[in-house]
């Protein structure tokens, strides 16, 4: 048995899921690449036994934001030392630890999300907003965010020093008709706009305007196209909204 194989080794750990995410994002495609970019995105963190004791979240209501540590459970287990971040066009390679790629040795993710409400009537359910978590994501830890300690004024952000550029988003008449019939029309519209404004197309497909794309939000398939106006500005058009 090697040192790494020893039961009490400092190189291997056993981590339990403390909860799972119920999310507006049924699939990975289209999820904003960072938390906070689509503030309309809603999720519920459902705590699992024995961590669903209301005592575990006593005092948490005093905080506005949480750090959520989770597992990229839909990402491959393989990893490589170099990756191609979308912010660099999908061509330049950088080290995996100089990125926030999902393809990591331990597949751990960390997101700062807004805490909206806490429900302890049956177990513990935390209502979240502005997240980047796919439905079913296993959560392994949560901690309250301390802005005075975790937002240093001198911080640098390397190649991602500014937020991503946003595209205008339009809706076809057919899409507008579907929205009109929805009880969640206002929040759904806001979510669609915030997601598509970030141009979720893969980097290698950008530049191929008028190609049809699709992603899922809540219980809908969202069909959209990227188009260009006379000035060459790229904008997104929601062509169809189809119930799944």
N, C-alpha and C positions, 0 to 999 in steps of 0.2 A: 504493500500500500504506500503510495506516495504521500508526501506532506499535504498536497492539495486534496487527496482523497480522504484524509483523516476526518472523522465525524465532527471534531471540534476545531477544524481548520479555520484559520482567519481568511482563507482564500475562497471558501464556499459558504453560502448562506441559504437558509430556507425562509422564504417570504410568503406570507399568506395574504390573500386579497381581503381587505376590510370592507369593501363595497363594490358595487358595479354601477355603471352609468346607463341611464335611459336618456337618449339623445335625439335631437332634431336631425342628426346625421346618420342615416341607416348604413351608408357606405363611406369608404375612405375618400373617394374621388370628390373633389369640391370642397372638402373641409379646409378652412383657412389655415395657412401654414404656421400661424402663430395665434395664441389666444388674444382676445380683445379686439380683433380686426372685424369681427361680425358680432356686435353687441346684442343683436336681436336673437342670437342662437341661445336656445334654452336647453337645460339638461337637469336631470335629477340624479343625485348620488344616493343610491339606496344602500344603507349600511347592512352588512351581513352579520349573522350571529357569530361570536358573542359580542361583536362590536356595535350592535344595534341597541345597546343600553343607553337610554337618554342621558345617563350620567357622563358618558364619554364626550358629549358636546356641550356640557354645562359651561356657560360663559362665552361660547362661540358666537352668539348673536351680537356681541359687542363689536365684532370685526366686520368690515365691509368686503374684504377679499381673502381668498385662501390660496395657498400653494397646494396643488394636487399632484401627488406622485403616482404614476400609473404605469401599466405595461402596454407596449405596442403589440397587442396580442394578434393583430392581423398582419404583422410584418414578418418577413422571413427570418429564420433563426440565424442565417448566415450573415456575416458582416465583412467589410473590407476596410483597410486602413485609410483609403482615399475614397471620397464621394464627390458628386457633382451637384452642388446646391443650385436650386432654381434661380436664386437671386443673382447668380453669375452666368445665367443663360443656359445652364445645363451642360456646359462644355469644360470650364475650368475645374480642376480637381484641387480639393483641399483635404486636410486630415479630418477624420471622422470626429475627433474631439474638438475641432475648430468649427463644428457645425452643430445643427440641431436636427440632423437627419434621424429618421425612424430606424434606420439600419445600424443599430448599435450593438455592442457585445452583449449587453444585458437587456436590451429592448426597453429600458426605462425612460419614461417621459416625465416632464415637469411643466405644469401649466399654472399660470396665475389667473384665477377666475373670480367673478363677482358672486358673493353669497347674497341671495335674494331673500330666502326664508328658510326656517327650520321647522319641520313637522315631526313631533315626537308622540303623536297619538297612537300609532301602531309601529313600534320600532323607531328608526330614525331615517328621515328623508331630507336631504339638503337640496333646495332649489338653487340652481346656478344659472349664470348668464355670461355671455361673452366667452364661451369656451371653444376648444378645438378637439373635442373628444367624440369618437365614433360610438355608436350604440353598442352596449355590451362591454365597454372597456373595463378591465379589472383595475380597481384603485387599491394601492398598497399603503398610502399614508396621506394625511392632510395636516397642514399647519397654518395658523393664522399669518397673514402678511403684515409686516411692520414697515410702513413706508419710510420712516425716519432712519431705519437701519439698512434697508434693501434697495434704496434708490439713490446711490451716490451721485452727487452733482458732477464729479469728474469722470464718470464712466464713459468708456469708448465702445463702439459697436462694430468696429472693423468694416467689412464689406457690406454690412447691413445697417449702416448708420442713419438711414432715413426710412420712413414707412414706404411700403410698395405703392407705386402709382395706381390710381383708381380709374376705371373706365366708366363712361356713362352707360346706363342700362335702360332699355325700352321694352315695352310689352306689346305683343300683337293683340288684335281685337279678340282672337280666340282665347288667348291667355287671360286677358282682362275679364272675359265672360266667366271663366272658371273661378277667378278670384272673387268676383261679385257674389257667387253662391256660397262662399266659405264663411263660417263663423269666425275663423282666425285670419280673415283677409288682410287686416292691417299689419299684424305681426309677421304673417307669411310673406307679404310683399316686401317688408323691410328686410327680412332674412334673405330672400332671393336677391334683392338689390345688393346687399352687403357682400354676399358670397360671389356673385357674378362680377361685381365691380373690380374684384381682384384678379380677373382673368384666370380661371382655374385650369385652362388648357395646359397640357404638358408643354414644356419649353420647346421641344422639337417640332411641335405642331403649330406654333405661333407663326404668323405670317401667311397661313393658309386660310384666308377669310372665306366665309360662306360655307365652310364645312359644318355639318351638323354634329352637335355634341349633346350629351345628356348626363345628368346627375340626379341624385335622389335627395329630397329634403322632406322631412316629416313623412306623409303618406303619398307623396307625389313624385312622378318622374318629371324633371324639368328639362325640356328640350330648348336648346339655344344655339345661336350662331354668332360668330364674331364678324362684324362688318366694318367698312371704312367709309368715312364721309369724304367730301370733296377735298378737304385739307389733309387727308391721310390719317385722321384721328380714328383709332379703333374704338368701337362701341359694341355692346352686347345687346342682342335682341332675343327675348324670350318668345319662342314661337308657339309652344304648346305646353300645357300642364295636364298630365294624365294621372288619374288615380291608380295606385298600385294594388 
